Amino acid sequence: MKRRIFSLFLTLCLLLAALPLPAAFAQETASQTVRTALSQKAQRMLGLVNNERKKAGVPALTANNSALQRAADIRAKEIEALFSHTRPSGESCFTVFNEVALFPLAAGENIAYNYGYPDTVAITIEGWMNSPGHRANILDPDFQQIGIGLYENSGHYYWVQLFYTGENPDAPKPYPPTPFVDIGKHWGRDAICWAWEQGLFSGTTEDRFSPNKKLERGMLSQVLYRMAGEPLSFGASPFSDVSSKAYYYDAVRWAFENGIVDGVGNDRFNPKGPITREQLAVMLHRYAGLPEAADPEAFASFSDGGQVSGWARSAINWAVEEGILNGKSGNRLDPKGNATRAEAATMLQRFAG
């Protein structure tokens, strides 16, 4: 009986699999395939455009403005009806910005049409770069964003590039009072704000803090140097790999003079090397004047406390006891894990009280 039921079930499944897909479903699947192919072509075009800008020494264009993309898609369909910078309604092409609630400070448009070429992307960018007006738009340093519209009908490709400078509704917003757009949802945002307001940390770019980036040895020396008020240092750096032109040169020199940092051997400091969590605790401990912890086994309560290096135990005990260094999930101290910029900001805030 069981075999027969299974056989009937298998037969039914095979019959269902052989049935044609509903027309609407098949049509939607085909449409999605076309949209994906067009999107891939547009992405490739973006890469080629930014490659040309890079060669010209011009900043790359961003393509993360959904409203601008909608405007480009509108124009790509319109130029099938009227291949012109004038819209089928008789209005300027730039009136499309009104439809998507964008208000450009600077704007430009490139259009193209081709049919029968094996590579529509290559032939289009080649044509634009060989046309003075189109090339000028692509390389214009005043433009910051781009929307690339591509419409296809029976093998005919209609291309539109909309260049735009202005507000981007989709752009991440800075987390006040900082200028950083990448910390709003980060667990360490309050400590990062404090560290930025205290002048201890700068961003990795104008608007990004990079909270999960590994903390570097030269970077931490600079942070502690700022915390100390950037005192004068008269000694020469003993490290062959710390250039006098490096932003952390004075900081490393000061930190070495005051016994806060050591080298890594062979007259090297390795300023770009990462800092582990236990190394960070040691440097803070030295900065604080090597205070003694009341509990010499404070780290032992952590599941990986046995991994703390012997030379770091006094510092780890002190940092744990003072609440400067906390554990991670699973009651782990992670002493040999690389410290991040966010973790350093958090530990510094706790240290400062």
N, C-alpha and C positions, 0 to 999 in steps of 0.2 A: 504493500500500500504506500509506504513512504517513497519507494522508488518511483512509483507511478505518479504520485503528486508532484515530486520534484521534476519529473520529465515533462508533465503538463505545464508546470510553472516556467521551465526553461523554454519550452516551445512558444509560450505566450510572449515571453520577453523577446525572443528572436523575431516574432511577428511584429511586435511593437517597434523594434529597432528598424525593421525594414520599411515601415510606413514613412511617407514623405513628411518633412517638417511642415507645420502650418505656414502658409504663405507669408503672413505678417511677421512671424518669427524669423523666417529665412531672409526676408527683406531687411529687417532690422540688423541681423547679423552681417549681411553684406554692406549695409550702410556704415556699420561700426568699423568694418574692415577698411572701407574707403577713408573714413575719418582718421583712423590710425595712420594710414599710409600718408595722408596729406600732412598730418601733424609731424610725422618723422621728417618729411621733406622740409617743413617750415623750421624745425629744430636744426636741421643741417644748414639751412640758409643762415640762421642766426649765428652758428659757429663760423661760417665763412665771412660774414659781415664783420664780426668781432676780430677775426684774424686779420682782415684788411685794416681795421682800426689799430690793432696792435702794431702792425708793420709801420703805420703812419705815426705811431706814438700818441694815439688818441685813446682815452679811456673807453672801456667796453660799454656797450648798451645793455641795459637790463630788460628782461621780457617777462616781468612778473606783475603786470598791471592788467587785470582781467577786463576792465572797462576799455582800455586801449586795444586789447585783442578783439573785443566785440566790434569796435569801430572798424578795425582792419578787415574783419570778416564781412561786415556790411559792404565795405567798399569793394572787396574782391568780387562779390556777386554783382554789384552795380556796374563794374567795368565790362561785364559780359554784354550788358545792354548798351552801354555807351563808354567806349574806350577813351576816356578823357579825364582830366582833373576837374572837370565840371560834372556834377552829378546828374542823373537822368531828370531830376526836377528842375535843372537849370541853375542850381545853387553851387557855390564853391565846394570843393571836396572837404574843406576844413569845417563845414557846418556839421559834419558827422560827429564832431566832438560834442556838440550840444546834445545830441541824442543819447550820449552815454555819460552826461554830466561831468565832462572833463573841460578844464579851462587852461589851455596851453599858454605858457610863456614864450615858447618857441615851437614851431611845428614844420614838418615837411612831408612830402608824399612822393614815393616812386611807384610806378605801375609798369607792368610788363604782361605780354601775352605771347604764348608760343604753342606750337602743335607739331607733333611728329618727331620730336627730338628724343633720343634715348634717355637723356638726363636733363630734365627740365630745370633742376636746381643749378647745374653747372652752366647751362646756356644762359640762364637768367642773370646770374651774378656776373658772368663774363660781359654780357651786354650792358649791364648797369655800370660796371667799372670802366668800360670803354666809352661811356657817355659822360661828358663833363658835368652836366647838371645832376644826373643821378649819382655820380661818383662824389660830387660835393656834398650831397645829402648824407651819403654813407659815412663820409669822413668828417662831417661837421662836429667839432668839439662842443658846440653849444647844445647838441642833442644828448639826452641822458637815457631815454627809454625808447623801445620800439615795439610795435605790434606788427606781426607778419600774417597777412591774410592770403590764403590760397584756396581758390575755387576751381573745381574740375568738372567739365561736362563733355562727355564723349571724347576724352583724350585731349581736350583743349584746356590749357592751364592759364588761369588768370591770377596774377600775383600783385599784391599791394604791400608796400612797406609804409607804415605810418610812424614818423619820427616825432618825438614829443618830449618836451621838458615842462614839468609842472608837478602838481600834487599827485601822488599815487595812493588811492584809497586802500590798496592792498598792502602797502608797505608797513612793516612792523613799526610800532611807535616806541619812542624812547621811554624807559622806565624812570620817572622823575625821582630825584632831581638830576639824575645822570643823563648823558647823551646816548646811553647804550640801549640798543634795540634787542639784545639777545639775553637779557637777564630777567625779564618780566615774570616768567614762569619758573625760574630757577630757584631751587631751595636756598641758595646762598645770597639771594638778592639784597636782603637787608644789610648783611655784612659787607657786600660789595659796595652798596651805597655809602656806608660808613667809611670804608677804606678810600673811596674816591673823594668824598668830602674832606677827609683828612689829608688828602694829597699824597697818599702812600702809593696808590696804583693809578696808572694811566690805562687807556684802552689799547688794544692791539691794533685797532684802526680808529678812525674818527668816531665811529658810532658802534663799535663792538668791543666787548670786554673779553670774550672768549673764556667763559668761566671754567670750562672743562679742559682747557689747554694745560699741559704739564708745566709746572713751575720750574724755572731754570735757576741754576746756581747764581749766575750774574744778576738775574732779576730779583731774587730774594735779597741779595746783598744791597741792591739799590733800594728796595723797600725798607729794610732796616736802617739804612743810611738816612733816608727821609724821615723815618720815625725818630731818629736821634737828632734831627735838626740840621743835617748835613754839615757836621763839624769839619774844620780844616784838618787836612792830613798832609804831613810833610815828607813822609817816607816814600821811597820808590817802590813800585810794585815788584815783587819777587817772581812774578809769573810771566813766562815767555808768551803765553797765549792770551794775555789780556792787553789789548791794544790801548794806547793812550787816547785813541779817538773813540773808543767804545763808551756808550752812555753810562756804563757801570764802572768805569775805570777808577774814579775817585772813591766809589762805594766799596769796591773790592779792596783797594789799598787801605781804606779806613778799617774795614772789617778784619783784615788780616792783622793790622797793627794792634787791634784791641782783642785779639784772640777769639773772634767770633767765627771765623772761617779758617779752614786749612786747605792746602793744595791736595792734588790727587797723585802726586809723585812726579819726578822728572821735571821739576820747575813748572808744572802745569796746574791750572786751576779748573779747566774744563767749564767755562762760563755758560756754555749752551747745554750742559748736561742737566738731566732732571734731578730734582730733589725728592728723596723719599720722605715718608711721613716721620720716620724716626730722625732723619737728618734735619728736618725742619724743627722738630722739638729740640734737638741739640743746639741748633743755632739760636733759637729763642732763649733757651736755658742759659747759654753763655752771655747773650745780650742782657739778660736779667741779673747777671752777676753770680751765677751758679748757686742759687738757693737750694737748701736741703729739703727733701720731702719728709713729712712725718712718717709716712708709711713706705718702707723700703721695698715693698712687694705690691704696690698699687696696681701694676700692670697684670698681676697674676690672675685677676678675676676674669680676664678676657680669654676666649677659647684658644687664641693663637699667641697668648702672652709669652710662650716659650720661644717664639721666633724673634723676640727683641734682642738685638745685638748687645753684647756685654758692655761695649763702650757707650751705648745709648741708654742704659737702664736708669741711671740717675736722672737724666733729662726726661725720660718717659714717665717715671714715677712722679716727678714734679708736675709735668704737664697734665697727667691724668688727675692727680690730686687737686690741682687748681682749676680743673674743669676746662682747660685749654684744649686738650685733645680728648675727643670722645670716640666711642667705638662705632662700627658700621653694623649693617645687618648681620644676624647670626652671632652677635656678641664678639665680633672680630675687631681687633685693633689695626690690623693690616700695616704693621710697622715698615715693611719693605715695599709697600705699594707707592707708586709715584704720587706726590701731592699735586693737586690742581691749584689754579689761581683762586678759585672760589674757596677751597679748603684753607689756603693760606690767609685769605682775607678774613675768614671766620675765626681762625686761631688767633690772628692779630687783634681782632675786636675783643675776643674773650681775654686775651692777655692784657689789653689796655684797660679792661674793666668797664 
